[in-house]
Amino acid sequence: MEVPNPTNRRSQVEAILRDCGSVLVACSGGVDSVLIAAVAARTLGENAVAATAVSASLASGELDDARAAAAAAGIRHIEVATDEVDNPAYAANAPDRCFHCKDTAYGSFTKLAMQLGITVVVDGTNADDTGDFRPGRRAAREHGVRSPLAEAGMTKQEIRDWARDLGLDVWDKPAAACLSSRIPYGSPVTPEKLTRIDRAETALKALGFRQCRVRDHGDVARIEIETGLVPLLLDKRAEIAAAIKQAGFPYVALDLDGFRSGSMNEVLSTKSQI
């Protein structure tokens, strides 16, 4: 059986971008979208533009990373204010919340692309993303957004390898998601909750926990970190508890299962089996 060649997939991504002619890259600041922005700039020059949706659901560090990455890649970067938090369907936080977020963002991006005379909006979805629960993919399809990395079959590890080869600072950046993903389905999304989550996670990262989540369970902040760092957390527990309480949570708890992306989706699979 022939083993797929990552080099061929890189060439395929470049070919997809050239076929688009001109692209607006939905750039969140994560390694996937930053890579696409950098490759698009190298492949299409001034016919590539990056755009970041800015709202209360975007962690503060993500916008900084998107700005820095765009500057390093030499690609024009546009910040687009979005108001998905004001949408009742989004704020209700049903399992399809991500659809409403992406519907707002992609709708804004497609309008911007038309104004700039750009042919296609692209994002950083990769081949590994297709196995997770991602309602936002429906919004991408409805707005005609293309995903060159997924189309070429590139995995997350291959993306990190390519980003490292290109000298992108975000090549080993931990996976991120919008702040609303920290709130249990059915619990309304509010700017106040998003702010305290952002403050709490920023504090954790400053204390040495790059890969972390602070899940908002009302009065309780449930911390997810890599299990190997639990001893460090316990050593700093007083400092961590104080910082998270200062962020707005009366109580602080540690999830013994450790960090895992999309843990809020676990309740969906559990309910489906009842």
Helices and strands as residue ranges (DSSP letters): H 6-20, E 23-26, H 31-44, G 45-47, E 48-54, H 60-73, E 76-81, G 84-86, H 88-91, H 97-116, E 120-122, G 127-131, H 136-142, H 148-151, H 156-165, G 169-172, G 179-182, H 191-206, E 212-217, E 220-225, G 227-229, H 230-235, H 237-247, E 251-254, G 263-265, H 266-272
